[in-house]
Amino acid sequence: MEYTYLLLLLSLLLSGGAQILIKSRYNKYSKINNTKGLSGVEVAQEILKRHGMDNVYVVETTGYLSDHFDPTQNVVRLSTNVFHGTTISAASIAAHEVGHAIQHKEGYSMMKVRSAIIPAVNLSSKFGYLAIVIGAAAQITSFIYLGIVMLCAILLFQLVTLPVEFDASSRGMKNLSEYHILNDSEKEGARKVLFAAALTYVAGLITTVIEIFRIVLTFMGDRD
């Protein structure tokens, strides 16, 4: 069973490494102000205005790297440092979140797919591991299979999320460039921040694959 511990270690290293990278990049470019001195909220509002999206509001939210677009409320929520910050990190993250708002407006297909499977993913997140634990403790094979299927639903969600996130970053960088919000040297920093953020989603996907594989191997080993 040593290989299952090695898989667990690999999973922890991947997720931990990705988190360290995004925090490192974010912190680095959070110390460098953009030339125009635009705050995150100003960047978001400028891009929204250019796209004729005055019906989308930009508000401040609590938390660290808690920025997101809420399609149910048509609101871009930016964390305090991003909302008020005039840094390269703040501008790049604000542009990325507005990218999601533009996806929503244009009916981006992968975003629709992701939204459609959210109920199943929420259910799987709550009961997937519980089903596996109960199945293993009570030796009920069907429960273990059910738990694995639920984890696969989470994997599907993460897989669909990748193109959504990469596309939002692409839209964000395009807007930062076309509207001359950042200069060429600043855009390179923005790319690094957004690439590191994207890697966290890639690492999450790989981690889930490893976890499912580990559970299957553990289950097969117990049966043997």
C-alpha positions in Angstrom: 0.0 0.0 0.0 3.0 2.3 -0.1 2.1 3.6 -3.5 -1.1 5.1 -2.1 0.9 7.2 0.3 3.2 8.2 -2.5 0.1 9.3 -4.5 -1.2 11.3 -1.5 2.2 13.0 -1.1 2.3 13.9 -4.8 -1.2 15.3 -4.6 -0.2 17.5 -1.6 2.9 18.7 -3.4 1.0 19.6 -6.5 -1.7 21.6 -4.7 0.7 23.2 -2.3 3.2 24.1 -5.0 0.5 25.8 -7.1 -0.8 27.8 -4.1 2.8 28.9 -3.3 3.3 30.0 -7.0 0.1 32.1 -7.2 0.7 33.8 -3.9 4.3 34.5 -4.8 3.4 36.0 -8.2 0.5 37.9 -6.7 2.5 39.3 -3.9 5.4 40.3 -6.2 3.2 42.3 -8.6 1.1 43.7 -5.8 4.1 45.8 -4.9 4.4 47.3 -8.4 1.9 50.0 -9.3 0.6 50.3 -12.8 1.7 53.5 -14.7 -1.8 54.9 -15.0 -2.5 54.5 -11.3 -5.8 52.8 -12.0 -7.4 50.8 -9.2 -8.9 47.4 -9.7 -12.4 48.8 -9.6 -11.5 51.5 -12.2 -10.0 48.9 -14.5 -13.1 46.7 -14.2 -15.5 49.6 -14.8 -13.5 50.9 -17.8 -13.6 47.5 -19.5 -17.3 47.0 -18.7 -18.0 50.5 -20.1 -16.1 49.7 -23.3 -18.3 46.6 -23.7 -21.5 48.5 -23.1 -22.1 46.5 -19.8 -23.3 49.3 -17.5 -25.7 46.8 -15.9 -22.8 44.9 -14.3 -21.8 46.3 -10.9 -18.4 46.0 -9.3 -18.4 45.7 -5.6 -15.9 45.0 -2.8 -15.8 41.7 -1.0 -13.8 40.3 1.9 -11.2 37.6 1.8 -7.8 37.0 0.1 -7.9 36.2 -3.6 -11.7 35.8 -3.2 -12.4 37.7 -6.5 -15.2 36.3 -8.6 -18.0 37.1 -11.0 -21.5 36.3 -9.7 -23.8 35.6 -12.7 -26.9 35.3 -10.6 -26.5 38.9 -9.4 -24.6 40.2 -12.4 -21.9 41.5 -10.1 -18.1 41.4 -10.2 -16.8 41.0 -6.6 -13.3 42.1 -6.0 -11.3 41.5 -2.8 -10.2 44.6 -0.9 -6.6 44.6 -2.2 -7.8 44.3 -5.7 -10.7 46.7 -5.5 -8.6 49.5 -4.1 -5.1 48.5 -5.3 -3.4 50.3 -8.2 -1.0 47.5 -8.8 -0.3 45.2 -11.8 -1.9 42.3 -9.8 -5.0 44.3 -9.1 -5.5 45.3 -12.7 -4.9 41.8 -14.1 -7.3 40.1 -11.6 -10.0 42.7 -12.2 -9.6 42.2 -16.0 -9.9 38.5 -15.6 -13.1 38.6 -13.5 -14.6 41.0 -16.0 -13.7 38.4 -18.6 -16.1 36.1 -16.9 -18.8 38.8 -17.1 -18.2 39.1 -20.8 -18.4 35.3 -21.2 -21.8 35.4 -19.4 -23.1 38.2 -21.7 -22.0 36.4 -24.8 -23.3 33.0 -23.7 -20.0 31.3 -23.7 -20.8 27.6 -24.1 -18.4 26.1 -21.6 -19.6 28.5 -18.9 -23.1 27.3 -19.6 -22.0 23.7 -19.2 -20.2 24.5 -16.0 -23.3 26.3 -14.6 -25.5 23.3 -15.5 -23.5 20.8 -13.6 -23.0 22.9 -10.4 -25.9 21.2 -8.6 -24.5 17.8 -9.2 -21.0 18.9 -8.1 -22.3 20.5 -4.9 -24.1 17.2 -4.0 -20.9 15.2 -4.9 -18.7 17.5 -2.8 -20.9 17.0 0.3 -21.5 13.2 0.0 -18.8 11.7 -2.3 -16.2 11.0 0.4 -18.9 10.2 2.9 -20.2 7.5 0.7 -16.7 6.0 0.3 -16.1 6.1 4.1 -19.4 4.4 4.9 -18.9 1.9 2.1 -15.4 1.0 3.3 -16.5 0.8 7.0 -19.6 -1.3 6.3 -18.0 -3.2 3.4 -20.8 -2.0 1.1 -19.3 -2.1 -2.4 -22.1 -0.1 -4.0 -21.5 2.8 -1.7 -17.8 3.0 -2.7 -18.7 2.9 -6.3 -21.2 5.7 -5.8 -18.6 7.8 -4.0 -16.1 7.3 -6.9 -18.8 8.3 -9.4 -19.4 11.5 -7.3 -15.7 12.3 -7.3 -15.8 11.9 -11.1 -18.5 14.5 -11.3 -16.1 16.9 -9.4 -13.4 16.0 -11.9 -15.7 16.8 -14.8 -16.5 20.2 -13.3 -12.8 20.9 -12.9 -12.2 19.8 -16.5 -14.9 22.2 -17.8 -13.5 25.0 -15.6 -10.1 25.0 -17.3 -11.2 26.4 -20.7 -13.5 28.9 -18.8 -10.6 30.2 -16.8 -8.1 30.3 -19.6 -10.6 32.1 -21.8 -11.3 34.7 -19.2 -7.6 35.4 -18.8 -7.2 35.7 -22.5 -10.1 38.1 -22.7 -8.7 40.0 -19.8 -5.2 40.4 -21.4 -6.8 41.5 -24.7 -8.8 44.2 -22.9 -5.8 45.4 -20.9 -3.9 45.7 -24.2 -6.5 47.1 -26.5 -7.6 49.8 -24.1 -4.0 50.7 -23.2 -4.6 50.1 -19.5 -1.2 48.5 -19.0 2.0 49.1 -21.0 4.1 46.3 -22.5 6.3 45.7 -19.5 3.3 45.7 -17.2 1.4 43.2 -19.4 4.2 40.7 -19.0 3.7 40.9 -15.2 -0.1 40.5 -15.7 0.5 37.4 -17.8 2.6 35.8 -15.1 0.0 36.5 -12.4 -2.8 35.0 -14.5 -0.8 32.0 -15.7 0.0 31.2 -12.0 -3.7 31.5 -11.2 -4.5 29.1 -14.1 -2.0 26.6 -12.8 -4.0 26.3 -9.5 -6.9 24.9 -11.6 -4.7 22.6 -13.5 -3.1 21.3 -10.2 -6.6 20.9 -8.8 -7.7 18.8 -11.7 -4.5 16.6 -11.5 -5.0 16.3 -7.7 -8.5 15.0 -8.2 -7.4 12.5 -10.8 -4.7 11.2 -8.4 -7.1 11.0 -5.5 -9.6 9.0 -7.5 -6.8 6.7 -8.7 -5.6 6.3 -5.1 -9.1 5.4 -3.8 -9.5 2.8 -6.6 -6.1 1.3 -5.9 -6.8 1.2 -2.2 -10.2 -0.5 -2.8 -8.7 -3.0 -5.2 -6.0 -3.8 -2.7 -8.5 -4.4 0.1 -10.5 -6.7 -2.1 -7.3 -8.7 -2.9 
